[in-house]
Amino acid sequence: MGIGLHNINKRFGELEVLNGFSLELPETGIIGLSGPSGCGKTTMLRILAGLESSDEGYIDGLDGKRISMVFQEDRLLPWMNLIGNLLAVQKEAAIIRYYLEALSLTEQAYSYPHELSGGMQRRAALARALAYGGDIFILDEPFKGLDRDLKDSIFPHINDLGRNSLVLIVSHETEDLKTLADQILMLSGLPMKIQKRGEP
């Protein structure tokens, strides 16, 4: 069974972000989301992740699902080195080593967030989310600041996730979504609407 958002409404004061927003999502696969900044994408994803409450409407299909999220901000724990940040969500050393290597961060394993470049911090946030695991991965601008070669090395690991999990990727880089996604939703707003949907 997939996941359904049904008639979701959300306001912040006078600002109407979602009005009767509905969306059916599959159980597995990669869905790309693209739209202008401020159109409501992050609010919808926070509601899906249970980090924000909707004013009206409901979501079904989430029972027993484990959700992992990469936020727009890296949100690394500054008092822990990179391995510590991954250990906070995953105790299996083999899984931690795997994702440090997958995200080209092995040499930075004992570095603290302030010692990492912006691109490294972004990869560290992504490594932590992947190491945590889950049934649903919500990735909000996960490749921000990464060059083409790094993206090309990371994309196969994202594709692997989509075989057994649902992966939602927000990106302004439509070429990234065309490479990765099974389906792309073009969004507009406010309030947020699905302008167009289709295969890459």
C-alpha positions as CSV (number, residue, x, y, z in Angstrom):
1,M,0.0,0.0,0.0
2,G,1.3,3.5,-0.9
3,I,1.1,6.7,1.1
4,G,-1.7,9.2,0.6
5,L,-1.9,12.9,1.6
6,H,-5.6,13.9,1.6
7,N,-6.9,17.4,1.5
8,I,-4.1,18.9,3.6
9,N,-4.5,22.5,4.7
10,K,-1.8,24.5,6.3
11,R,-1.6,28.2,7.2
12,F,0.9,30.3,8.9
13,G,-1.1,33.3,10.1
14,E,-2.5,34.9,6.9
15,L,-0.2,32.8,4.7
16,E,-2.0,29.9,3.1
17,V,0.7,27.4,2.2
18,L,-1.5,24.3,1.5
19,N,-5.2,24.3,0.6
20,G,-6.8,20.9,0.0
21,F,-3.5,19.5,-1.2
22,S,-3.6,15.7,-2.1
23,L,-1.0,13.4,-3.3
24,E,-0.7,9.6,-3.8
25,L,2.8,8.2,-3.4
26,P,4.1,4.7,-4.2
27,E,5.6,2.4,-1.6
28,T,9.0,2.4,-3.3
29,G,10.7,4.3,-6.0
30,I,12.2,7.8,-6.5
31,I,9.9,10.8,-6.8
32,G,11.4,14.2,-7.8
33,L,9.9,17.4,-6.6
34,S,10.7,20.7,-8.2
35,G,9.2,24.2,-7.9
36,P,10.1,27.8,-6.9
37,S,11.4,28.6,-3.5
38,G,8.6,29.3,-1.0
39,C,5.9,27.4,-2.9
40,G,5.3,25.0,0.0
41,K,7.5,22.0,-0.7
42,T,9.3,22.0,2.6
43,T,6.1,22.5,4.6
44,M,4.5,19.6,2.9
45,L,7.5,17.3,3.5
46,R,7.6,18.4,7.2
47,I,4.0,17.4,7.6
48,L,4.7,14.1,5.9
49,A,7.6,13.5,8.3
50,G,5.5,14.4,11.3
51,L,7.5,17.5,12.1
52,E,4.6,19.8,11.4
53,S,0.9,19.4,12.0
54,S,-1.6,20.1,9.3
55,D,-4.6,22.3,10.1
56,E,-6.9,19.9,8.3
57,G,-6.7,16.7,6.2
58,Y,-4.9,13.4,7.0
59,I,-2.2,11.1,5.8
60,D,-2.5,7.3,5.5
61,G,0.0,4.6,4.8
62,L,2.6,5.7,7.3
63,D,1.9,3.1,10.0
64,G,5.1,1.4,11.0
65,K,7.2,3.4,8.5
66,R,10.6,4.6,9.5
67,I,11.4,8.1,8.0
68,S,14.8,9.5,7.4
69,M,15.3,13.2,6.4
70,V,17.9,15.5,5.0
71,F,16.9,19.1,5.8
72,Q,17.8,22.2,3.8
73,E,20.3,22.9,6.6
74,D,22.9,20.3,7.4
75,R,22.0,20.1,11.1
76,L,25.2,18.3,12.1
77,L,26.0,18.0,15.8
78,P,28.9,20.5,16.2
79,W,30.4,18.9,19.3
80,M,30.8,15.5,17.5
81,N,33.2,14.5,14.8
82,L,31.8,13.0,11.6
83,I,31.9,9.4,12.9
84,G,30.1,10.6,16.1
85,N,27.4,12.2,14.0
86,L,26.8,8.9,12.2
87,L,27.0,6.9,15.5
88,A,24.2,9.1,16.8
89,V,21.8,7.3,14.4
90,Q,23.5,4.0,13.6
91,K,25.6,1.7,15.8
92,E,26.7,-0.8,13.1
93,A,30.3,0.1,12.2
94,A,30.1,-1.6,8.8
95,I,27.2,0.6,7.8
96,I,29.0,3.7,8.9
97,R,32.1,2.7,7.0
98,Y,30.1,2.0,3.9
99,Y,28.4,5.4,3.8
100,L,31.6,7.3,4.7
101,E,33.2,5.6,1.6
102,A,30.1,6.0,-0.5
103,L,30.0,9.8,0.1
104,S,33.8,10.1,-0.2
105,L,34.2,11.1,3.4
106,T,36.6,8.4,4.8
107,E,39.5,10.9,5.2
108,Q,37.2,13.3,7.1
109,A,35.9,10.6,9.5
110,Y,37.4,12.3,12.6
111,S,36.9,15.9,11.5
112,Y,34.4,18.2,13.2
113,P,31.7,20.0,11.2
114,H,33.4,23.3,11.4
115,E,36.5,21.7,9.9
116,L,34.5,20.6,6.8
117,S,33.8,22.6,3.7
118,G,30.2,23.3,2.8
119,G,30.1,20.5,0.3
120,M,31.5,18.1,2.8
121,Q,29.0,19.1,5.4
122,R,26.2,18.5,2.9
123,R,27.6,15.0,2.1
124,A,27.9,14.3,5.9
125,A,24.2,15.2,6.4
126,L,23.3,12.9,3.5
127,A,25.6,10.1,4.9
128,R,23.9,10.3,8.3
129,A,20.4,10.1,6.8
130,L,21.4,7.1,4.6
131,A,23.1,5.4,7.5
132,Y,20.0,5.9,9.7
133,G,18.0,3.9,7.1
134,G,14.3,3.8,6.7
135,D,11.3,3.0,4.6
136,I,10.9,6.7,3.4
137,F,13.8,9.0,2.7
138,I,13.0,12.7,2.4
139,L,15.9,14.6,0.8
140,D,15.5,18.4,0.7
141,E,18.2,19.8,-1.7
142,P,20.6,16.9,-0.8
143,F,23.1,17.7,-3.6
144,K,23.4,21.4,-3.0
145,G,27.0,22.6,-3.5
146,L,28.2,19.3,-5.0
147,D,30.0,19.1,-8.3
148,R,29.2,16.7,-11.1
149,D,31.8,14.1,-10.3
150,L,30.6,13.8,-6.7
151,K,27.0,13.6,-7.8
152,D,27.8,10.8,-10.3
153,S,29.5,8.8,-7.5
154,I,26.5,9.3,-5.1
155,F,23.6,8.7,-7.5
156,P,24.0,4.9,-7.7
157,H,23.5,4.7,-3.9
158,I,20.3,6.8,-4.2
159,N,19.1,4.5,-7.0
160,D,19.7,1.5,-4.7
161,L,17.5,3.1,-2.0
162,G,14.6,3.5,-4.4
163,R,14.4,-0.3,-5.0
164,N,13.1,-1.0,-1.5
165,S,12.2,2.4,-0.1
166,L,10.3,5.5,-1.1
167,V,12.8,8.4,-1.9
168,L,11.5,11.9,-2.2
169,I,14.0,14.4,-3.6
170,V,13.5,18.1,-3.7
171,S,15.9,19.9,-6.1
172,H,16.0,23.0,-8.3
173,E,18.4,21.0,-10.5
174,T,16.0,19.4,-13.0
175,E,18.9,17.5,-14.6
176,D,19.6,15.7,-11.3
177,L,15.9,14.7,-11.1
178,K,15.8,13.5,-14.7
179,T,18.8,11.3,-13.9
180,L,17.4,9.8,-10.7
181,A,13.6,10.0,-10.5
182,D,11.0,7.6,-11.7
183,Q,8.5,10.5,-11.7
184,I,8.9,14.2,-11.4
185,L,6.3,16.5,-9.9
186,M,6.5,20.2,-10.9
187,L,5.0,22.3,-8.2
188,S,3.7,25.9,-8.0
189,G,2.2,28.1,-5.4
190,L,1.2,29.5,-3.0
191,P,-0.9,27.6,-2.1
192,M,1.0,24.7,-3.5
193,K,-0.4,22.9,-6.5
194,I,0.9,20.1,-8.7
195,Q,1.5,21.9,-12.0
196,K,2.7,19.0,-14.0
197,R,3.6,15.4,-13.4
198,G,5.4,12.9,-15.6
199,E,8.3,10.6,-16.2
200,P,11.8,12.2,-16.7
